[in-house]
Each structure stands twice: as structure tokens, then as C-alpha cells.
Amino acid sequence: MDLTLAQLNDAGSRLFPGHLGIEVETIADETVQARMPLDDRHRAPNGFLHAAAVIGLADTACGYGCIFNLPEGATGFTTIELKANFIRSAQEGTITCEARLVHGGRTTQLWDATVNGPDGRPMALFRCTQLVLR
């Protein structure tokens, strides 16, 4: 796929990542940096950050990274498994995510991501496996 990060962020702004307010800041050296300012749309009824919002940030960072690291001949990808461990929560501020390519094979990719709270401390660990489409 011949997309730039700006084009991908623009396309995502009209889709789920945009609904959450996610911005992918950098993609370099098999690493992705993304951020999401928190507001009321990210909260669960209990007032805390909804787990799905955190997963949305991490999965978006990993997915954008996958797009930029597809092997030759690939037409896209789809997530076949994901897992998240939550360490703590947040209610306001901006959370960030760093995703890292662990395995970039011809048929699958494995990505790990750390979501950090507004204070920079880890709040969730995320792992996903992507199936490379041909």
C-alpha cells in the first residue's frame, strides 16, 4: 500500500479512529507512536475510561504499523487475535501508545503495544496477531 501517514490519519479521521480522536504521530523503524485525548466519549457508565477505548487506541497503532510493514505481494491484513492486560485507569488527560513489531512474517505479524497514562506510566499492555492478506 502506498499511503503516507498523513493520508492514513485523514482516512481514519472519518472512521472509528476518528470517532475516538486517535492520532497516529509517527511510524518509523517498526514502531508506531499514537495518542488519544480523553473526554466524555471515552468513559464507561462508572465514570472511568472504557476498556474498549484503550483497546481501540492500541489496535489502531498496531494496525497502522501493520499497513506500513506489509510484505511484498500483500493486499492488506486482518486481526486474528488480540489480548489486553489493564494495569490501571485514567479519567482525563491524553493517553499515548507505543506499538512495536515483534514478528513480521509472510503470513502473520505479531505486534506488542504499551498504552501509557497521562503521567507516562503504563496503564495497559496489548498484543495482537495480524493475518496478512494476499
N, C-alpha and C positions, 0 to 999 in steps of 0.2 A: 504494500500500500504506500503510495507516495503522498502522504499527508504531512503537513507541518504541525507542530504543537499548537500554533495559533488557530489553524483550521480545525483541529480536533476539539479544542476548547470552544470554538464558535459553534460547531455542530452539537457538542454536548450541552451548550447553554440552552438549547431548545428541548432537551430530553431530560431524563432522570438526573444526571449530574447537575444540570442547571437548576432543576427544581430544588435540589439540596443546597445549592450555592457553592458547589465544589469548583475549585480552580486548580488545575494541574500547572505547577510553576516551572518545573524542569524535568527533562528526560535526558539522561546522559550516563554513559558507562553502565548500562543495565540497571540503573537506579532512577526512581521517579520520586519527585517531591510534590506533594499536593497539600491544599489547605481548605478548611471549611469554617467560616464564621458561624457561630451558633446563634440561633434565635428561636422564637416560639415554635416554628415548624419542625424543629428537631427534637422536641420534648415529647415524652410519653405522658399519659394522664397523671402519673405520680409526680410530675414536675422535673424529673431527671431526663438526661439525654437518652433518647430511644436507641436501643442496640442496633436497630436496622440502619439508623443514620450513620453510625460508626462503621458498620459493615459496608454501607454504600460508599463511603469515602475510601476505605481500604480496597474494595473491589474495583472501584474506578481507577485508582492509581495503578493497581496491578494490570487491569485491562488495557489502559493506555500504554503501559510498558510492553505488554504482550504485542500490541499492534506494531510498535516500533522495533520489535525484536523477532518478528516472524521470519522463519527460514525461507529460502528461495522456493518458489512454487506454491507457497501457501496463499489461500484466498481470504483467510480470517481465522477466527477461533471461537470457542465456546467454553464456558466454565463447566467442568465436570465434577468438581468437589471444592468445598470451602469449609473453613473452620475458624472460629474466633474464640479467644480467651480474653475475658474482660477482667481488668485489674482494679479499676476504679472508674468513676464517672465525672462529668462536668456539667455545669448549668449555663455558663456564659463564657465569652471569650472566643478565641479561634483555636481549633484543634488542627494538628498537622499530621501528615502521614509520609513515611518513607518506605517505598516498596523496592525490593531487591530481587533480581532474577537469580534463582538458585540452580535451576536446570533449564537449559534452552535446547531441547531436542528437536528431532524432525517431526515427531508426532505429539509430544506434550511439552508444556512448560510448567515449571513449579516456581511460584512466587511467594515470598515472605514479606509481610508488612508490619510496621510498628506504628500505631497511632498514639501520638503524644497529646497530653492535655495542654491547656493554655500556659501552664508553668513549665512546659518542656519535658515533664516526666511521663513515662509510658503509661497509657491507660488501657490499651488493648493490643494483643498480638494476633495476627491474622495469617493464614496460609491458604493458598488456592492452587488448584491444578487446572490448567487450560489444555483443551484438546485442539490441536492445530488442524484446521480445515483445508481441504485441497479440492 
